[in-house]
Amino acid sequence: MIFLRTMYNLLRSFLFLFDPEKVHYFSMNALKKLCSIGFIRKAIIRMYTPVNASGFSLFNLHFRNRVGLGAGFDKNARYLEELECLGFGFVEIGTVTPLPQDGNDKPRLFRLPKDKSLINRMGFNNDGADAIVERLKKWRVTAHGSGVTNAATSNTSPETLTPSLIIGGNIGKNKVTPNETAWKDYETCFKKLHPYVDYFVVNVSSPNTPGLRELQEKDALRKILTTLQQLNPTLPDPPKPILLKIAPDLTREQIDDVISLALEIKLDGLVAANTTIDRSLLSDASKLQCEKIGAGGLSGKTLKKRSTEIVKYITEKTGGSIPVIASGGIFTGADAEEKFASGASLVQVWTGFIYEGPGIVRKITEGNK
């Protein structure tokens, strides 16, 4: 693993010379090509699959390990097979909106290497629910390595296949949808994705869609979440767990409102936390860089402390009755252990994946610093 990490650090130095968004797609498409070659795919699985990783059960789902990939990395469900080869226990696709949208103007993804952080203002760019559903259908009926446990046959529907990789569906509203009718967008995505994902995350906390964070207020949240809760048992498939992703910039009182609502409507869990608009913990060099970059959500090492504080607060406030998926500043086994000690059930990486490379799941599960 030390050799692989050294090689990735050298490759990263080269890749960081180019536009972050272009490098993202170049790297993932290259991985896709490599994984399409049988013996290389097997070698990648051997190198990056965690050794002796413990499975974990939550939401009546079995995760092969407790490390997942956060929403925003594979927005359109294009790289599920490849991410499975890298050892992830679960992958959250999206954010998915009912209609396709281009997102914000480019450039919209920026590196802050001195702080091992990123700024993004992507704006829910995605192919739309219908296109993403078609990819999920195809993925479920494709033999993808260790994936499908009950083999696909000509008379087997995609809905009944059970891949080993847990998939979360992160859902949001289209930019042009007014907040007053935002609940309809969440309902639409929920219905379309319901047969093909294992759990849902309601995203009202991205700072990159104008007005979206206003939906975190208790009354607006209640409308969205109760609509989905009431719909869940009426659909043909078994009910799916529903989680809420919150912003790290919420006040203590706002977090209390979220907790109160979650307990009241028996929400399945929370994801803490999304990106932050706070720049105060950045180094002076990165702050100067941010002045040129402008608006966007900050992720990475600088979010680590605040994310842990929120996870700990929710756990203590609820006595651990609301499961929490921790997200923010997770790069090493020690970072993940800090989240688990604070009460997290699972962890998600994103920025850490960019800086640490394809070995991050194995690094975390084996406790490496």
QUICOR-V958311 format. One record per residue. RES is the residue in one letter. PHI is phi in whole degrees, 0 to 359 (none if undefined). PSI is psi in whole degrees, 0 to 359 (999 if undefined). D_FIRST is the distance of its C-alpha to the first C-alpha in whole Angstrom. Layout:
RES,PHI,PSI,D_FIRST ; RES,PHI,PSI,D_FIRST
//
This chain:
M,none,327,0 ; I,296,319,4 ; F,297,315,5 ; L,296,322,5 ; R,294,319,6 ; T,296,318,9 ; M,297,319,10 ; Y,294,321,10 ; N,300,321,12 ; L,293,316,14 ; L,296,320,15 ; R,298,320,16 ; S,302,324,18 ; F,285,313,20 ; L,296,328,20 ; F,289,357,22 ; L,280,349,25 ; F,243,170,26 ; D,305,128,28 ; P,301,318,25 ; E,290,321,27 ; K,294,320,27 ; V,296,322,23 ; H,304,307,23 ; Y,288,324,25 ; F,300,314,24 ; S,294,316,20 ; M,290,324,21 ; N,291,325,23 ; A,295,318,21 ; L,298,322,18 ; K,299,317,21 ; K,295,317,23 ; L,298,318,19 ; C,288,347,19 ; S,280,351,23 ; I,260,115,22 ; G,313,306,22 ; F,289,329,19 ; I,289,319,17 ; R,303,314,17 ; K,297,322,16 ; A,294,320,13 ; I,296,316,12 ; I,299,316,13 ; R,297,320,11 ; M,289,323,8 ; Y,248,349,9 ; T,289,128,11 ; P,302,140,11 ; V,271,125,12 ; N,59,32,15 ; A,290,138,16 ; S,277,135,19 ; G,289,167,22 ; F,211,134,24 ; S,252,133,28 ; L,201,144,30 ; F,59,28,33 ; N,62,26,33 ; L,240,149,30 ; H,251,116,27 ; F,265,132,23 ; R,291,337,21 ; N,204,177,19 ; R,263,12,20 ; V,250,121,18 ; G,239,173,20 ; L,251,127,20 ; G,288,163,23 ; A,297,151,26 ; G,104,341,27 ; F,276,309,24 ; D,246,73,25 ; K,302,323,28 ; N,249,17,30 ; A,56,42,28 ; R,268,340,27 ; Y,233,30,23 ; L,296,317,23 ; E,298,318,22 ; E,291,320,19 ; L,291,328,18 ; E,296,321,18 ; C,297,332,16 ; L,276,0,13 ; G,97,3,14 ; F,298,141,17 ; G,280,332,19 ; F,201,155,22 ; V,227,132,23 ; E,257,114,26 ; I,274,164,28 ; G,102,190,30 ; T,285,132,32 ; V,263,134,35 ; T,244,160,38 ; P,303,314,41 ; L,253,149,42 ; P,296,148,40 ; Q,210,151,39 ; D,281,340,38 ; G,84,193,37 ; N,280,166,38 ; D,296,148,38 ; K,272,154,36 ; P,287,149,34 ; R,216,9,33 ; L,223,129,29 ; F,222,142,28 ; R,263,144,25 ; L,236,75,25 ; P,298,331,22 ; K,296,335,24 ; D,247,10,24 ; K,46,53,21 ; S,225,169,23 ; L,226,154,25 ; I,238,131,29 ; N,228,147,30 ; R,223,54,33 ; M,297,315,33 ; G,83,40,36 ; F,55,42,35 ; N,291,124,34 ; N,196,168,34 ; D,276,359,36 ; G,90,156,38 ; A,301,318,38 ; D,297,314,40 ; A,294,322,37 ; I,290,322,34 ; V,300,318,36 ; E,298,322,36 ; R,292,321,33 ; L,295,321,32 ; K,300,312,35 ; K,297,318,33 ; W,299,321,30 ; R,290,336,31 ; V,255,10,33 ; T,257,136,30 ; A,288,106,28 ; H,242,81,25 ; G,61,241,22 ; S,272,14,22 ; G,290,272,24 ; V,292,126,28 ; T,269,330,29 ; N,250,114,33 ; A,302,144,33 ; A,286,133,35 ; T,231,171,38 ; S,297,335,41 ; N,252,20,43 ; T,255,126,40 ; S,279,151,40 ; P,302,329,37 ; E,296,331,37 ; T,268,353,37 ; L,283,147,34 ; T,237,92,31 ; P,290,159,27 ; S,281,337,24 ; L,273,123,23 ; I,284,133,25 ; I,244,127,27 ; G,259,145,29 ; G,250,109,31 ; N,270,120,32 ; I,240,148,36 ; G,213,190,38 ; K,251,153,41 ; N,291,149,42 ; K,303,324,43 ; V,278,352,46 ; T,281,124,47 ; P,296,149,49 ; N,302,330,48 ; E,297,330,51 ; T,245,17,50 ; A,301,326,46 ; W,303,330,46 ; K,292,323,47 ; D,295,317,44 ; Y,295,321,42 ; E,297,316,44 ; T,299,312,44 ; C,297,320,40 ; F,299,313,40 ; K,297,315,42 ; K,289,321,41 ; L,275,344,37 ; H,309,316,38 ; P,288,348,38 ; Y,241,356,34 ; V,239,163,32 ; D,265,333,31 ; Y,207,166,32 ; F,240,147,34 ; V,235,123,33 ; V,274,120,36 ; N,256,107,35 ; V,237,17,38 ; S,239,5,36 ; S,290,137,35 ; P,275,4,36 ; N,256,1,37 ; T,246,118,39 ; P,307,128,43 ; G,81,353,44 ; L,299,318,41 ; R,294,344,41 ; E,296,337,44 ; L,287,354,44 ; Q,282,347,42 ; E,296,148,45 ; K,303,315,46 ; D,293,317,49 ; A,295,318,47 ; L,297,318,44 ; R,303,316,47 ; K,299,313,48 ; I,295,309,45 ; L,289,320,43 ; T,292,327,46 ; T,300,314,47 ; L,290,321,43 ; Q,297,319,44 ; Q,289,327,47 ; L,285,326,46 ; N,310,309,43 ; P,282,354,45 ; T,268,350,48 ; L,276,159,45 ; P,299,325,45 ; D,276,161,41 ; P,304,149,41 ; P,304,143,40 ; K,253,143,37 ; P,301,141,35 ; I,241,124,36 ; L,241,163,34 ; L,238,131,35 ; K,263,127,33 ; I,248,159,34 ; A,276,148,34 ; P,284,352,33 ; D,267,3,36 ; L,295,145,39 ; T,285,168,41 ; R,301,320,41 ; E,294,321,44 ; Q,292,321,43 ; I,296,320,40 ; D,299,321,43 ; D,297,318,44 ; V,298,314,41 ; I,299,315,41 ; S,301,315,44 ; L,293,318,44 ; A,300,318,41 ; L,291,321,43 ; E,297,315,46 ; I,262,5,45 ; K,59,49,42 ; L,297,147,39 ; D,284,333,36 ; G,178,177,34 ; L,231,151,33 ; V,247,122,30 ; A,230,109,30 ; A,209,172,29 ; N,285,190,30 ; T,286,162,30 ; T,246,154,32 ; I,262,359,35 ; D,281,129,35 ; R,250,5,34 ; S,294,333,35 ; L,269,0,31 ; L,287,155,30 ; S,292,162,30 ; D,300,322,33 ; A,296,318,32 ; S,288,325,30 ; K,299,319,34 ; L,296,321,35 ; Q,296,321,33 ; C,295,329,34 ; E,298,327,38 ; K,279,326,37 ; I,290,314,35 ; G,93,212,37 ; A,290,159,37 ; G,151,167,34 ; G,268,134,32 ; L,264,133,29 ; S,226,167,26 ; G,115,203,23 ; K,305,324,22 ; T,291,346,26 ; L,266,352,27 ; K,303,309,25 ; K,296,313,27 ; R,295,319,30 ; S,300,314,28 ; T,297,319,28 ; E,301,317,31 ; I,292,317,32 ; V,302,314,30 ; K,296,318,32 ; Y,296,314,35 ; I,299,316,35 ; T,298,314,34 ; E,291,320,37 ; K,294,327,39 ; T,256,0,39 ; G,64,25,38 ; G,77,15,35 ; S,280,345,37 ; I,249,113,36 ; P,299,143,32 ; V,235,130,30 ; I,264,121,27 ; A,270,135,25 ; S,218,131,24 ; G,134,107,24 ; G,75,28,21 ; I,261,112,18 ; F,238,332,15 ; T,226,172,13 ; G,300,322,14 ; A,295,321,17 ; D,297,316,18 ; A,294,318,19 ; E,297,324,20 ; E,299,319,23 ; K,293,317,24 ; F,298,318,24 ; A,295,335,26 ; S,275,353,28 ; G,120,358,29 ; A,293,143,27 ; S,271,322,26 ; L,224,164,23 ; V,232,153,21 ; Q,236,141,21 ; V,246,161,19 ; W,206,286,20 ; T,298,322,20 ; G,301,325,16 ; F,298,319,15 ; I,296,316,17 ; Y,276,328,15 ; E,265,335,12 ; G,94,186,11 ; P,293,347,11 ; G,271,9,8 ; I,295,324,10 ; V,295,313,12 ; R,296,321,9 ; K,300,315,8 ; I,290,313,12 ; T,291,336,13 ; E,267,4,11 ; G,78,18,13 ; N,284,145,10 ; K,268,999,12
//
